[in-house]
Amino acid sequence: MTTWHWVRHGPTHEKAFVGWRDVPADLSDTAQIARLNTHLPSAALLLSSDLIRASATADAIAHPERVRLDHNSDLREFNFGEWDGQHFTEVASQYPDLSRAYWEAPGDVAPPGGESWNQASARINTVVDVMNAAHPEAHIIAVAHIGVILTQVQRALGVTAYKALSHTIDNLSVTQLTHQSGVWSARQINHCP
């Protein structure tokens, strides 16, 4: 069984869409990072998105027994295209029908110049599938983004994208999902150590 420990990166304090923009995480809460580190398995593979908010968070939870893998650009947050950096109300004002459909009917709806839920999910699933095949008995700590984690929650629960979006994924939380012989299960969603 492969056990995934999905960690959402530290907070960015951004008040706008943050997709592929490379903004840093605030990792000043060392007590919370220490609790997170204690909660995670010592012996594990550790990988992250290549965006600095995720890679720096992964570096903050590095451990001598954790094998640090290369950053992976396919674990990036959703590409919000032209919406990246805009406030949510600004996007809703400029694209009222499209932005409503993006949240209410996620799937093939994409922001201008960005990617849809289904496109992002396929990109992320490919990474996860390769890791599951290569490491069928491993613990994998993956530091990524809310959208990335929600695609995997959707997969583990077998629910719609819309239903997956109803889950909260806090910064520095852990979502534990397992995979064995093609079967997924969710052990913990949004656990804040």
Buried (B, 14 or more C-beta within 10 A) or exposed (E): EBBBBBBBBBBBEEEBBBBBBEEBBEBEBEEBBEBBBEBBBEEBBBBBBBBBBBBBBBBBBEBEEBBBBEBBEBBBBBBBBBBBBBEEEBBBEEBEEBBEBBEEEBBEBBBEEBBBBBBBBEBBBEBBEEBBEEBEEBBBBBBBBBBBBBBBBBBBBEBBBBEBBEBEBEBBBBBBBBBEEEEBEBBEBBBBB
